[in-house]
């Protein structure tokens, strides 16, 4: 008697369930490709978003401080913080705007002649024109009207970007929890508490870095302006403002900020050049060994190599905006990597900047 079992029928792979799985995976791949392409198209907007987040972090800290001191509500404290910040900016412009603007104009008017004089001493003629053509991408054949129109469009775009960043910062600071909840929902629920804690620590680290950098900029600008005035360089206030603003970019910024002063000193005489060089070297030593260690003793100590490479990488990705925002972006990346990867994923003990002591 034959007890063999009937052959089992193998399920066909061409079932509707398998077709739907293939379609779903295909749609996921297409969505990821479309998302990456959209991010690539929006690369020019990413620095603006990060700048708005950075300013919103400072406004949020200012508003929280006012709430603790005065007991005011959140909206009232944020309004007062925004008005005080705007008032300080307007007050600086009213008190020093005309003088700084005039001296900056004088610096930019004298700089081409100083570059030509410096080039002639080195056997190079037309140095300022060659530098201008190089910076403009070799567009020597463009007419003056074309260049003026291009500059006008650039200024209008810059003002529009600034207005967008300021408005975005106010909206983000008005209700930061709303945007945090929206961002957290992109991750699995069991990671929500960890992601919120990481964002809070990152915000604290950015506040510490921005505050310390602002103090260092003011100190460097004041000392530089006084030193250049004592030496006898033209437009010392403008040169001090340039030194303060460029100090926002670590390591490379101070060198760039000192260049106009050295160029002017070189066109005067060797004694002035010697004094200016000594002042620049002394200022660099004071900034690197006194000012920065003091203001960053309770802030974020960004490793020099990380800061330099972040400037290069973000500059290649986002241009000038990337160079300006490279340091705070590196701070945010350092905090997230140390907290989420080194400590949480790898289990290694490490100090996280911006984290409250246990």
Secondary structure, 3 states (H helix, E strand, C coil): CCCCCCCCCCCCCCCHHHHHHHHHHHHHHHHHHHHHHHHHHCHHHHHHHHHHHHHHHHHHHHHHHHHHHHCCCHHHHHHHHHHHHHHHHHHHHHHHHHHHHHHHHHHHHHHHHHHHHHHHHCCCCCHHHHHHHHHCCCCCCCCHHHHHHHHHHHHHHHHHHHHHHHHHHHHHHHCHHHHHHHHHCCCCHHHHHHHHHHHHHHHHHHHHHHHHHHHHHHHHHHHHHHHHHHHCCCCHHHHHHHHHHHCCCCCHHHHHHHHHHHHHHHHHCHHHHHHHHHHHHHHHHHHHHHHHHHHCCCCCCCCHHHHHHHHHHHHHHHCHHHHHHHHHHHHHHHHHHHHHHHHHHCCCCCCCCCCCCC
